[in-house]
Amino acid sequence: METKEKKFSCQICEKVFTQSGSLSRHKRTHSGEKPYSCEICEKSFTTESHRDNHVRAHTGERPYSCDICNKSFSWSAALNTHMRVHTGLKPYSCEICGKSFYVESSRKKHMRTHSGEKPFSCDICGKSFAQSQNKVKHMRTHTSEKPYSCDICGKCFTQEANRDNHMRIHNGEKPYSCDVCNKTFSFSHHKDSHMRTHTGEKPYSCEICGKSFSVQCSKTKHMRTHTGEKPFSCEICGKSFSASYHKQSHMRIHTDEKPFSCEICGKSFNQSSIKKNHMKTHKIDIENITVDCGEDIKEEIKKEEESGITQVKIENTEMNSSFLKEEIKDEETLENDLLTFEEMSTQNEIGFATVNVKDDHALKDNVDEAVIIKDETGDYLSDDKNDNI
């Protein structure tokens, strides 16, 4: 004799369940009832199992482990989803663009990128979100809550996933690899973004100007060029910025931090762009060298010019600067009193020239003005007088 299957229907949405307990739990999605509370943070949940899973976020308990990579999880459903990372199974596909997902919930969230639906709103500022967890994460920007901390360095995070990702900085784990070039990544979204360098895909488009981007965050930053939004403010002077890294760069003005150092002269800078511009000052144009000297030395140089040995331009130019450093050394290999520029190096942002002559006494007696050097920008570098000679 067959037993007739009992069916329990929701009177609001007509969804059918085989067990009355399942129907009772489902009804709470309509009523908003959350009878199970966390004793640590007082967060409430619709089911007891969800509350128990949440408590493990506080205790750190992870009883479910992957047999392949030994990664552990707080609940069994997370382990089941994780296993698809190893098998590559993505059974849920978007009907619009064909993108596949490991879990149905991810597909549903993805569908909102097509529909533009944002059903979850912040009660404080009114900002809307396509995903409920994004709203929860956003709320912590108002409360400053960071419940997840790193056991190694103590850094705190607003999300458990961010804490787990951060741990890879310490252990060096890179579980995600590119199928094309085999490059490995610590985070799956870094791999996904990298793959677009191979495919050229730019799925995120600006609704105003149509410009496309390979990652969502780039589009978000771009949109601020249209809206003028500057959500990142300096806590010291109140200046606002459209990007977080601009704020970080600005903060160094207050802290006097200079993390970018010149490898040649050791000078430090608070921005990498300033360091790059500084590095150009070390590239001196050797072909544009001018020497001002007394008549005796001029005659010697002219002789060498006529012989084709050297090409030194003589001018009667007076320049004022205290940056150029000159050194006169004996050079026994030179047969005449030939003025040569053997070494061009740099000192700070300007530079110095080492000048070698066979008989430096004549040079000391006759040089009237400093060696004039022209850098690649066309500016002259010189010394007031030959104090070092």
C-alpha positions as CSV (number, residue, x, y, z in Angstrom):
1,M,0.0,0.0,0.0
2,E,1.5,3.3,-1.0
3,T,1.8,6.1,1.5
4,K,0.6,9.4,0.1
5,E,3.3,12.1,0.3
6,K,2.3,15.0,2.5
7,K,2.8,18.4,1.0
8,F,3.0,21.6,3.0
9,S,2.4,24.8,1.0
10,C,3.3,28.4,1.8
11,Q,0.1,30.5,1.7
12,I,2.1,33.6,0.7
13,C,4.2,32.3,-2.2
14,E,2.7,28.8,-2.7
15,K,6.1,27.2,-2.4
16,V,5.7,23.5,-1.4
17,F,7.6,21.5,1.2
18,T,7.6,17.8,2.2
19,Q,8.1,18.6,5.9
20,S,6.2,21.0,8.2
21,G,9.5,22.1,9.8
22,S,10.8,23.2,6.4
23,L,7.6,25.2,5.9
24,S,8.0,26.9,9.3
25,R,11.5,27.9,8.6
26,H,10.5,29.2,5.2
27,K,7.7,31.4,6.6
28,R,10.4,33.3,8.5
29,T,11.7,34.6,5.2
30,H,8.4,36.4,4.8
31,S,7.9,37.5,8.4
32,G,11.5,38.5,9.1
33,E,11.5,36.5,12.3
34,K,14.9,35.6,13.6
35,P,14.5,33.7,16.9
36,Y,18.1,32.4,17.2
37,S,20.6,34.9,18.5
38,C,24.4,34.8,18.9
39,E,25.4,35.1,22.6
40,I,28.6,36.8,21.6
41,C,27.5,39.6,19.2
42,E,23.7,39.2,19.5
43,K,23.3,38.8,15.8
44,S,20.0,37.0,15.0
45,F,19.2,34.2,12.6
46,T,16.2,32.5,11.1
47,T,17.5,28.9,11.9
48,E,19.4,27.4,14.7
49,S,21.9,25.8,12.3
50,H,22.7,29.2,10.8
51,R,23.3,30.6,14.3
52,D,25.6,27.6,15.1
53,N,27.6,28.2,11.9
54,H,28.0,31.8,12.7
55,V,29.3,31.2,16.2
56,R,32.2,29.4,14.6
57,A,33.3,32.7,13.2
58,H,34.0,33.8,16.8
59,T,35.5,30.5,18.0
60,G,37.5,29.8,14.9
61,E,36.2,26.2,14.8
62,R,36.5,24.6,11.4
63,P,35.4,21.0,11.6
64,Y,35.1,20.3,7.9
65,S,38.3,19.7,5.9
66,C,39.0,19.2,2.2
67,D,40.7,15.9,1.5
68,I,42.7,17.4,-1.4
69,C,44.2,20.6,-0.1
70,N,43.4,20.2,3.7
71,K,41.6,23.6,3.7
72,S,39.0,23.7,6.5
73,F,35.6,25.2,6.8
74,S,33.1,26.2,9.4
75,W,30.2,24.4,7.8
76,S,29.7,21.5,5.5
77,A,28.0,23.4,2.7
78,A,31.1,25.6,2.3
79,L,33.2,22.4,2.0
80,N,30.9,21.0,-0.7
81,T,31.1,24.3,-2.7
82,H,34.8,24.4,-2.3
83,M,35.2,20.9,-3.7
84,R,34.0,22.2,-7.1
85,V,37.2,24.4,-7.2
86,H,39.1,21.1,-7.6
87,T,36.7,19.4,-9.9
88,G,35.9,22.5,-12.0
89,L,32.2,21.7,-11.8
90,K,30.0,24.8,-12.4
91,P,26.5,23.5,-12.8
92,Y,24.7,26.9,-12.7
93,S,24.7,29.0,-15.8
94,C,23.4,32.5,-16.6
95,E,20.7,32.4,-19.3
96,I,21.9,35.8,-20.7
97,C,25.7,35.7,-21.0
98,G,26.3,32.0,-20.4
99,K,28.6,32.5,-17.4
100,S,28.8,29.5,-15.1
101,F,28.9,29.3,-11.3
102,Y,29.7,26.8,-8.6
103,V,26.5,27.5,-6.6
104,E,23.0,28.7,-7.5
105,S,23.1,31.6,-5.1
106,S,26.1,33.0,-7.1
107,R,24.1,32.8,-10.3
108,K,21.2,34.6,-8.8
109,K,23.5,37.4,-7.5
110,H,25.1,37.6,-11.0
111,M,21.7,38.0,-12.7
112,R,21.4,41.4,-10.9
113,T,24.4,42.7,-12.8
114,H,22.1,42.3,-15.9
115,S,18.9,43.6,-14.3
116,G,20.5,46.3,-12.2
117,E,18.3,45.3,-9.2
118,K,19.6,46.4,-5.8
119,P,17.1,45.2,-3.3
120,F,19.2,45.8,-0.1
121,S,19.4,49.3,1.3
122,C,21.4,50.8,4.1
123,D,19.2,52.1,6.9
124,I,21.7,54.9,7.7
125,C,22.7,56.4,4.4
126,G,20.3,54.8,2.0
127,K,22.9,53.2,-0.3
128,S,21.6,50.2,-2.1
129,F,23.2,46.9,-2.9
130,A,22.6,43.9,-5.2
131,Q,23.6,41.5,-2.5
132,S,22.6,41.3,1.2
133,Q,26.2,40.5,2.4
134,N,27.4,43.6,0.6
135,K,24.9,45.6,2.7
136,V,26.2,43.8,5.9
137,K,29.8,44.6,4.9
138,H,28.8,48.2,4.2
139,M,27.1,48.7,7.6
140,R,30.5,48.0,9.2
141,T,31.8,51.3,7.6
142,H,29.3,53.0,9.9
143,T,30.0,50.9,13.0
144,S,33.7,50.4,12.4
145,E,33.2,46.8,13.4
146,K,36.1,44.4,12.4
147,P,35.3,41.1,14.0
148,Y,37.8,38.9,12.1
149,S,41.5,39.1,13.2
150,C,44.7,37.5,11.9
151,D,46.3,35.1,14.4
152,I,49.8,36.0,13.2
153,C,49.9,39.8,12.9
154,G,46.7,40.8,14.7
155,K,45.3,42.8,11.7
156,C,41.5,43.0,11.8
157,F,39.0,42.7,9.0
158,T,35.3,43.4,8.5
159,Q,34.9,40.1,6.6
160,E,36.0,36.6,7.3
161,A,36.9,36.0,3.6
162,N,39.2,39.0,3.7
163,R,41.0,37.6,6.8
164,D,41.4,34.2,5.1
165,N,42.7,35.9,2.0
166,H,45.1,38.0,4.1
167,M,46.5,34.8,5.7
168,R,48.0,33.8,2.3
169,I,50.4,36.8,2.6
170,H,51.9,35.0,5.5
171,N,51.8,31.4,4.2
172,G,52.5,32.3,0.5
173,E,49.6,30.1,-0.7
174,K,48.6,30.6,-4.3
175,P,45.9,28.1,-5.1
176,Y,44.6,29.6,-8.3
177,S,46.4,29.1,-11.5
178,C,45.9,30.5,-15.0
179,D,45.0,27.8,-17.5
180,V,46.8,29.6,-20.3
181,C,50.2,30.7,-18.9
182,N,50.1,28.8,-15.5
183,K,50.7,32.0,-13.5
184,T,49.4,31.5,-9.9
185,F,47.4,33.8,-7.7
186,S,46.5,34.0,-4.1
187,F,42.9,35.1,-4.8
188,S,40.4,33.8,-7.3
189,H,39.3,37.3,-8.4
190,H,42.9,38.1,-9.3
191,K,43.0,35.0,-11.5
192,D,39.7,36.0,-13.1
193,S,41.0,39.5,-13.8
194,H,44.2,38.1,-15.2
195,M,42.4,35.8,-17.6
196,R,40.9,38.9,-19.3
197,T,44.5,39.9,-20.3
198,H,44.3,36.8,-22.5
199,T,40.7,37.1,-23.7
200,G,40.6,40.9,-23.9
201,E,37.2,40.8,-22.3
202,K,36.0,44.1,-20.7
203,P,32.5,43.3,-19.3
204,Y,32.1,46.4,-17.2
205,S,30.9,49.5,-19.1
206,C,30.2,53.0,-18.1
207,E,26.5,53.9,-18.6
208,I,27.4,57.5,-19.2
209,C,30.3,57.5,-21.7
210,G,30.4,53.8,-22.7
211,K,34.0,53.2,-21.7
212,S,34.6,49.5,-20.8
213,F,36.8,48.0,-18.1
214,S,38.1,44.5,-17.4
215,V,37.3,44.8,-13.6
216,Q,34.4,46.2,-11.7
217,C,36.6,48.3,-9.4
218,S,38.1,50.2,-12.4
219,K,34.6,51.1,-13.5
220,T,33.7,52.2,-10.0
221,K,36.7,54.5,-9.9
222,H,35.9,55.8,-13.4
223,M,32.3,56.7,-12.5
224,R,33.6,59.2,-10.0
225,T,35.0,61.2,-12.8
226,H,31.4,61.8,-13.9
227,T,29.8,62.1,-10.4
228,G,32.6,64.1,-8.7
229,E,32.3,61.7,-5.7
230,K,35.3,61.8,-3.4
231,P,34.6,59.3,-0.7
232,F,38.1,59.1,0.9
233,S,38.9,61.9,3.3
234,C,42.1,62.8,5.2
235,E,41.4,62.6,8.9
236,I,44.0,65.4,9.5
237,C,43.1,68.2,7.1
238,G,39.8,67.0,5.7
239,K,40.9,66.9,2.0
240,S,38.9,64.4,0.0
241,F,39.9,62.1,-2.8
242,S,38.2,59.9,-5.4
243,A,40.6,56.9,-4.9
244,S,42.0,55.4,-1.7
245,Y,45.5,55.3,-3.0
246,H,45.4,59.1,-3.7
247,K,44.5,59.5,0.0
248,Q,47.3,57.2,1.1
249,S,49.8,59.2,-1.0
250,H,48.5,62.5,0.5
251,M,48.8,61.2,4.1
252,R,52.6,61.0,3.6
253,I,52.6,64.8,3.5
254,H,51.5,64.8,7.1
255,T,53.6,61.8,8.3
256,D,56.7,62.8,6.3
257,E,57.1,59.2,5.2
258,K,59.3,58.9,2.1
259,P,59.3,55.2,1.0
260,F,60.7,55.7,-2.5
261,S,64.5,56.1,-2.6
262,C,66.8,56.9,-5.5
263,E,69.2,54.0,-6.0
264,I,72.0,56.3,-7.2
265,C,72.1,59.1,-4.7
266,G,69.9,57.8,-1.9
267,K,67.5,60.7,-1.9
268,S,64.0,59.7,-0.7
269,F,60.5,60.8,-1.9
270,N,56.9,60.4,-0.8
271,Q,55.6,59.5,-4.2
272,S,57.0,57.1,-6.9
273,S,56.2,59.6,-9.7
274,I,58.5,62.2,-8.1
275,K,61.2,59.7,-7.8
276,K,60.9,58.8,-11.5
277,N,61.2,62.5,-12.4
278,H,64.2,62.8,-10.1
279,M,65.9,59.8,-11.8
280,K,66.0,61.8,-15.1
281,T,68.3,64.3,-13.5
282,H,71.0,61.7,-13.4
283,K,71.0,61.2,-17.2
284,I,73.4,64.0,-18.2
285,D,74.0,64.8,-21.8
286,I,77.7,64.4,-22.3
287,E,77.7,65.8,-25.8
288,N,76.7,69.3,-24.6
289,I,79.7,70.1,-22.3
290,T,81.1,73.6,-22.2
291,V,84.4,74.6,-20.6
292,D,85.4,78.2,-19.7
293,C,89.1,78.6,-19.1
294,G,92.1,80.9,-19.4
295,E,93.8,81.6,-22.7
296,D,96.7,79.2,-22.1
297,I,94.4,76.2,-21.6
298,K,92.2,77.3,-24.5
299,E,95.1,77.1,-26.9
300,E,96.0,73.6,-25.7
301,I,92.4,72.4,-26.2
302,K,92.2,74.0,-29.6
303,K,95.3,72.0,-30.6
304,E,93.5,68.8,-29.5
305,E,90.3,69.8,-31.3
306,E,92.3,70.3,-34.6
307,S,93.9,66.8,-34.2
308,G,90.4,65.3,-33.8
309,I,91.2,63.7,-30.5
310,T,88.5,65.6,-28.5
311,Q,85.5,67.8,-29.1
312,V,85.2,70.3,-26.3
313,K,83.3,73.5,-26.9
314,I,84.8,76.7,-25.4
315,E,82.5,79.5,-24.4
316,N,82.8,82.6,-22.2
317,T,79.8,81.9,-20.1
318,E,79.2,82.9,-16.5
319,M,76.9,80.6,-14.5
320,N,76.1,80.7,-10.8
321,S,75.4,77.5,-8.9
322,S,76.8,75.7,-5.9
323,F,76.0,72.2,-6.9
324,L,78.7,71.1,-9.3
325,K,81.6,69.3,-7.7
326,E,84.9,69.1,-9.6
327,E,88.0,66.9,-9.0
328,I,91.3,67.4,-10.9
329,K,93.4,64.3,-11.1
330,D,96.8,63.4,-12.7
331,E,96.5,61.3,-15.9
332,E,99.9,60.0,-16.9
333,T,98.6,58.3,-20.0
334,L,97.8,61.7,-21.7
335,E,100.6,63.0,-23.8
336,N,99.5,66.6,-23.8
337,D,97.6,68.9,-21.4
338,L,94.4,67.4,-22.8
339,L,91.2,68.2,-20.8
340,T,89.0,65.2,-21.0
341,F,85.7,64.2,-19.3
342,E,86.3,60.6,-18.3
343,E,83.5,60.1,-15.9
344,M,80.1,61.5,-15.7
345,S,78.3,60.7,-12.4
346,T,75.8,62.3,-10.2
347,Q,75.5,63.9,-6.8
348,N,72.1,64.5,-5.4
349,E,69.8,66.0,-8.1
350,I,72.5,67.8,-10.1
351,G,75.7,65.8,-10.5
352,F,79.5,66.1,-10.6
353,A,82.2,65.7,-13.2
354,T,85.6,64.2,-12.7
355,V,88.2,66.1,-14.8
356,N,91.5,64.5,-15.6
357,V,94.6,66.3,-17.0
358,K,98.2,65.3,-17.2
359,D,99.6,68.6,-15.8
360,D,97.0,70.1,-13.5
361,H,99.2,73.1,-12.5
362,A,98.6,74.9,-15.7
363,L,94.8,74.3,-15.3
364,K,94.9,75.6,-11.7
365,D,96.7,78.7,-12.8
366,N,94.5,79.5,-15.8
367,V,90.9,78.3,-15.2
368,D,88.7,81.3,-14.7
369,E,85.3,79.8,-14.6
370,A,83.7,76.5,-13.7
371,V,83.0,73.6,-16.0
372,I,79.6,74.0,-17.4
373,I,77.4,71.0,-17.9
374,K,74.1,70.8,-19.7
375,D,71.6,68.2,-18.6
376,E,69.0,66.5,-20.8
377,T,66.4,69.2,-20.0
378,G,68.7,71.9,-21.4
379,D,69.4,73.5,-17.9
380,Y,73.0,74.4,-17.1
381,L,74.7,73.0,-14.1
382,S,77.8,74.8,-12.8
383,D,79.9,76.0,-9.9
384,D,80.3,79.7,-8.9
385,K,84.1,79.6,-9.1
386,N,86.6,76.8,-9.0
387,D,86.8,76.6,-5.2
388,N,87.8,72.9,-5.3
389,I,90.7,73.4,-7.6
